[in-house]
Amino acid sequence: MKPTPPARITAPGSAAPGSAADSGWWARALCLHPAADPTWWEHDGPGHPDGKKAVTWCAACPAKAVCLADAERFERPQKSGERTGIRGGLGVRERAALYRLKDEADKARAAAQDTGAAA
């Protein structure tokens, strides 16, 4: 049985190819390979034996970056909640940490712009 795409991917044809909103990336994802077990991606992180298999497949996947960007597009604004499994080669905790780092960088960039505008 082949895995189904994440429930919250963007509708086909609604975004530029290769963008985070492009749902065509799913057709290029290695997790659709017949030898891939869809349950590998269900685990919370690469510490689980099946999660390690998923991360290994993700490392070689041509859709890895877009998959991660697609996950971020839905997960980052939530701060918590519907983060599950391996996406773009990262587990739940790894993605949460990545989003925190990006949020901190965004705040620092905004503060630098405010300081520059005030000077």
Secondary structure, 3 states (H helix, E strand, C coil): CCCCCCCCCCCCCCCCCCCCCCHHHHHHCHHHCCCCCHHHHHCCCCCCHHHHHHHHHHHCCCCHHHHHHHHHHHHHHHCCCCCCCCECCECHHHHHHHHHHHHHHHHHHHHHHHHHHHC
